Structures are given as structure tokens and as C-alpha cells.
Amino acid sequence: MPPRRVVYTVLMGGYESLVEQPLGGVQGADLICFTDSVHLTSDTWHVRRVEPVFPADPNRSSRRPKILAHEYLADYDESLYIDNTVLLTAPADVVFDQLLSATSPMALVRHSERASLREEFAKVVENGLDAEWIVTEQLADYERTASQVLDGPTLWGGILARRHNEPSIRNAMQTWWEHVLRYSRRDQLSLPVALEAAGLDLLVHNLDNRRSTFHTWPDKSANRDRSRGAPLPKAPKLIAALENELAMRRSSASWRVTSPMRRMAAFVRGFPRWRRLTASTAVRRAGSRRRRSPTPTRRRRRS
């Protein structure tokens, strides 16, 4: 029995138009688009509405269906994720047969414009695709835990072919999603690290990201508006905003009322631990003595 195959994409936030796929679903696969839009319709995609996990962050929300295909497409055996701006120029069964092998549960495409993953980190910061402070923290953490991966290739997230229900793939994708939650929403930064940690036998194709025998990218009909997916503020602006909020709180009436309690707490924290223990023990003993009332002595009557 042939495997059930699906080609899918994710479109959230309304910052680009859906690219139709006249060839993608002609043979051997269904086409599904996950979206948060209630108005989106399509001539080639089956549109499925999903609630964004982070309504104020459609970029990161769109990563969940992309990464955790086993949760959204459990009825299918093989999946081909394509970015909305990827246009398939060959039927789906041809694309699956070219990408996936019989022995590898996942196939990816090497980024054709990056020398290493370190360069991808630099480009994300340079192009303002995410907040600099979180990207810097992620890079520093990977330097300590996965420096060998940073010297390896960047894997392009625009096309992913998977047997997504296999346990090894499910575990790897769960790790990838957790990295996207913890670090940058730019999932290409964490994909190689997650795959390395899983120890998967992957098939990586060296294809021109912009054009191959079965796709072109980016398709201009998407009409992408990057301003609607603007990154988080950079660290200096974020710090200034937090300092301003703190100053407003300190000027409030509630801050002034609770000021004596904060001073007392700071005073107690300044005590050495043994002194705090001694003081608290003395207080408990004093309280115990105050609660204990003397018991009157009853005299025996003389007969």
C-alpha cells in the first residue's frame, strides 16, 4: 500500500498572500494550508484554520504546525512542508521521490547562501529578523554546548520532507520546537542543533534554494509585507522601556505604602544566615513564653 502523502504550508498574521500550487496536488498528495484567517480561500489548497498559540506573535505561532507535523497530520505517513513563497514546478509525487530515500526518515536542503550556521546568526542580526539580545544569547549557549554544529552548514527551512510519525522524528521535532520557544523564532538557527542532539541519519541535498527541477523561490505572488511581522525591540530599547515602567511604579501610591516592608525585608536579607536563624528562634521562644500562662497551685485543705 503506497504511503499517504501531504504537502502543507502555514500562513499566519496576514502579512502575505497565499501562493497557489497548480501542480503540487495533481498527483499523489493532498495540499493543506494551516492559517489563522477566517476569510482565506484557495483554488488549490484545503484550508484548515488553527488558533495561533501566541496571538501577538504570528511568526512564532506559525512554527508550531510547521515543526510538529505529527500533531497536525497524524493521518498521513509522509509530509512535505514548503514555505508559502515556495512554488512547486513538479507534481508532488515526483518531489517526494526525489527528496526522501527508503532509508532516511527526513530530507532537507542545505542553505545555498550561507557558509556556516555562524553566518546565519550574523545575518539574522544584520537584517533585523529578530531581537539582537535573544540571538546573541542563543549563540553564546550554542558555543558552550554545540560549537561543532555552529561550524557546520545552515539547513534551509523552506522545504522539509519527513516521515513525521516515526518516533525518532517526533522526538527531534519536539526538541526543535522547544528551542524555538526558548530562543529565536528564526527556526533555521536551532534546526541543526536539534537534529544533532537526536543523532538522526538525515539526507541533506545540495540544491540551489532559488530554483531546482521541482521548485522556485521566492514566488512574487506572495506580496510579502515584512513590516507586519516586525521583530521584537532591540535590547537597549527594551531595557529603557522596563526602566521607565519601574520608575512609574516607584512613583505610585502603592509603592510608597509598601516601602517600609521592603526596607525591612532588605534589612533581614542583609543579616548573616546564622543571625537570622538565631533571631527567628528567639522570637519564637519569646512568643511561646508569652502564650504560656502560669498555672495556679491548689492548696490542700487542712482537715
C-alpha positions in Angstrom: 0.0 0.0 0.0 1.5 3.4 -1.0 2.2 5.9 1.8 -0.4 8.7 2.4 1.4 11.9 1.4 0.6 15.5 2.1 2.1 18.8 1.0 1.4 21.6 3.5 2.2 25.2 4.4 1.4 27.6 7.2 0.2 31.2 6.7 -0.4 33.3 9.8 -0.5 37.0 10.5 -1.9 38.1 7.2 1.5 39.6 6.1 1.5 37.8 2.7 -0.9 36.3 0.1 -1.3 32.6 -0.3 0.7 31.2 -3.2 -1.5 28.7 -5.2 0.0 25.4 -6.2 -1.4 24.3 -9.6 1.0 21.3 -9.9 1.6 20.4 -6.2 -1.6 18.3 -5.6 -2.2 16.9 -9.1 -0.7 13.5 -8.3 -0.1 11.6 -5.1 -0.7 14.1 -2.3 -3.2 16.3 -0.6 -2.5 20.0 -0.2 -3.2 21.6 3.2 -2.7 25.2 4.3 -2.9 25.9 8.1 -4.0 29.5 8.8 -5.4 31.8 11.5 -7.5 33.6 8.9 -11.3 33.1 8.8 -11.5 34.6 5.3 -8.8 32.7 3.5 -9.9 30.7 0.5 -8.0 28.8 -2.2 -8.4 27.0 -5.5 -5.7 24.5 -4.8 -5.2 24.2 -1.0 -7.5 22.7 1.6 -7.6 25.5 4.1 -7.6 24.5 7.8 -8.0 27.2 10.4 -5.9 26.8 13.6 -5.7 29.1 16.6 -2.3 30.7 17.0 -0.6 29.7 20.2 0.7 33.3 20.5 -1.8 35.7 19.1 0.6 38.6 19.3 3.4 36.7 17.7 2.2 35.1 14.4 5.8 34.4 13.3 6.5 32.0 16.2 2.9 30.7 16.2 3.3 29.6 12.6 6.3 27.5 13.6 4.2 25.0 15.6 2.3 23.4 12.7 5.5 23.6 10.6 7.6 21.7 13.2 5.2 19.4 14.9 3.7 17.8 11.8 2.9 14.6 13.7 0.3 16.5 15.8 -1.4 18.1 12.9 -1.1 15.5 10.2 -1.2 12.2 12.1 -3.3 10.6 9.3 -0.5 10.9 6.8 2.7 8.9 6.5 4.9 11.3 4.7 4.8 15.1 4.6 6.4 17.8 2.6 6.5 21.2 4.3 7.0 24.2 1.9 7.2 27.8 2.8 4.3 29.8 1.4 6.7 31.6 -1.0 7.9 28.2 -2.5 6.2 27.3 -5.8 6.3 23.7 -6.8 7.0 23.2 -10.5 6.6 19.4 -10.5 3.9 17.1 -9.2 4.1 16.2 -5.5 4.9 12.5 -6.0 7.9 13.5 -8.1 9.2 15.8 -5.4 8.7 13.2 -2.7 10.6 10.6 -4.7 13.5 13.0 -5.4 13.9 14.1 -1.8 13.1 11.1 0.5 15.0 7.9 0.4 13.9 4.5 1.6 16.4 4.5 4.5 16.2 8.1 5.8 13.2 9.4 7.7 13.9 13.0 6.9 15.3 15.0 4.0 16.5 18.6 4.0 18.1 21.1 1.7 21.3 22.9 2.5 21.2 26.7 2.6 22.9 27.7 -0.7 23.8 31.3 0.5 25.4 30.6 3.9 28.8 29.2 4.6 28.0 28.0 8.1 25.5 28.3 10.8 27.5 31.1 12.4 26.9 33.1 9.3 23.2 32.6 9.6 23.3 34.0 13.2 25.1 37.1 11.9 22.6 37.6 9.0 19.6 37.4 11.3 21.0 40.2 13.5 22.2 42.2 10.5 18.8 42.1 8.8 16.9 42.7 12.0 14.9 39.5 11.7 14.8 39.0 15.5 15.8 40.8 18.6 19.6 41.0 18.9 19.7 40.1 22.6 18.0 36.8 22.2 20.0 35.8 19.1 23.2 36.7 21.0 22.2 34.6 24.0 21.4 31.7 21.7 24.7 31.9 20.0 26.6 32.0 23.3 24.7 29.0 24.6 25.4 27.0 21.5 29.1 28.0 21.7 29.2 26.1 25.1 27.1 23.1 24.1 27.2 22.6 20.4 30.1 24.5 18.9 30.8 21.8 16.3 27.3 22.4 14.8 28.0 26.2 14.5 30.8 25.3 12.2 28.6 23.1 10.1 26.1 24.1 7.4 22.9 26.1 7.7 19.9 24.0 6.8 17.2 25.7 4.8 13.8 25.7 6.4 11.8 26.4 3.2 11.5 22.7 2.3 11.3 19.8 4.7 10.4 16.2 3.8 9.6 13.8 6.7 8.1 10.6 7.8 6.8 12.6 10.6 5.2 9.8 12.7 8.4 7.9 13.3 9.4 8.2 17.0 12.9 9.5 16.2 11.5 12.3 14.1 8.8 13.2 16.6 11.4 13.5 19.4 13.7 15.6 17.2 10.9 17.9 16.2 9.8 18.3 19.8 13.4 19.4 20.7 13.4 21.8 17.8 10.1 23.4 18.9 11.4 23.8 22.4 14.5 25.6 21.1 12.2 27.9 19.1 10.3 28.7 22.3 13.4 29.3 24.4 15.5 31.2 21.8 14.9 32.9 18.5 11.8 32.3 16.5 14.1 32.1 13.4 14.0 28.3 13.3 16.9 27.8 11.0 19.2 28.8 13.9 18.1 25.9 16.0 17.3 23.2 13.4 20.9 21.8 13.1 21.3 21.7 16.8 18.1 19.8 17.4 18.9 17.3 14.7 22.5 16.8 16.0 21.1 16.1 19.5 18.7 13.5 18.1 21.5 11.7 16.2 19.3 11.2 13.1 20.5 9.7 9.8 19.4 12.5 7.6 19.6 13.1 3.9 20.8 16.6 3.0 20.5 17.8 -0.6 22.8 20.4 -2.1 20.2 22.3 -4.2 20.0 26.0 -5.2 17.4 27.4 -2.9 16.0 29.7 -5.5 15.5 27.2 -8.3 15.6 23.4 -8.8 14.0 20.8 -11.0 10.9 20.9 -8.8 10.6 24.4 -7.3 11.2 28.1 -7.5 11.6 30.6 -4.6 10.6 33.2 -3.6 7.4 33.4 -5.6 6.5 37.1 -6.1 2.7 36.5 -5.9 3.1 36.2 -2.1 3.4 40.0 -1.9 5.2 39.8 1.5 4.9 42.7 3.8 7.7 42.3 6.4 6.6 45.2 8.5 3.6 43.1 9.7 6.0 40.6 11.1 8.3 43.1 12.8 10.9 41.7 15.2 10.9 42.4 19.0 12.6 45.6 20.1 16.4 45.5 20.5 17.9 45.2 24.0 18.6 48.9 24.6 15.0 49.9 23.8 13.6 47.1 25.8 15.7 48.0 28.8 14.7 51.6 28.5 11.0 50.6 28.4 11.4 48.4 31.5 13.3 51.2 33.4 10.5 53.7 32.5 7.8 51.2 33.8 9.8 50.7 37.0 10.1 54.5 37.5 6.3 54.8 37.1 5.7 52.0 39.7 8.1 53.7 42.2 6.1 56.9 41.9 2.8 55.2 42.6 1.0 55.4 46.0 1.2 51.6 46.5 4.9 51.7 46.1 5.2 54.3 48.9 2.8 52.4 51.2 4.8 49.2 50.9 8.2 50.9 51.2 8.6 50.2 55.0 8.0 46.4 54.3 10.6 46.4 51.5 13.2 48.1 53.8 12.6 45.6 56.5 12.9 42.7 54.0 16.2 44.2 52.7 17.4 44.6 56.3 16.6 40.9 57.1 18.3 39.7 53.9 21.4 41.6 54.9 21.8 39.6 58.2 24.1 36.6 58.1 22.1 33.4 57.9 23.1 32.2 61.4 22.0 35.6 62.8 18.6 35.3 61.1 18.2 31.8 62.4 19.1 32.9 66.0 16.8 35.9 65.8 13.9 33.9 64.5 14.4 31.3 67.2 14.5 34.0 69.9 11.2 35.4 68.5 9.5 32.0 68.5 10.7 31.3 72.1 9.5 34.8 73.3 6.1 34.2 71.7 5.9 30.8 73.3 6.6 32.3 76.7 4.0 35.0 76.3 1.4 32.4 75.3 2.2 30.2 78.3 0.2 31.5 81.4 1.2 30.3 84.9 -0.9 27.5 86.3 -2.2 28.3 89.9 -1.1 25.9 92.6 -4.0 24.5 94.5 -3.5 24.1 98.2 -4.8 21.1 100.1 -7.4 21.9 102.7 -6.4 21.1 106.2 -8.8 18.9 108.0 
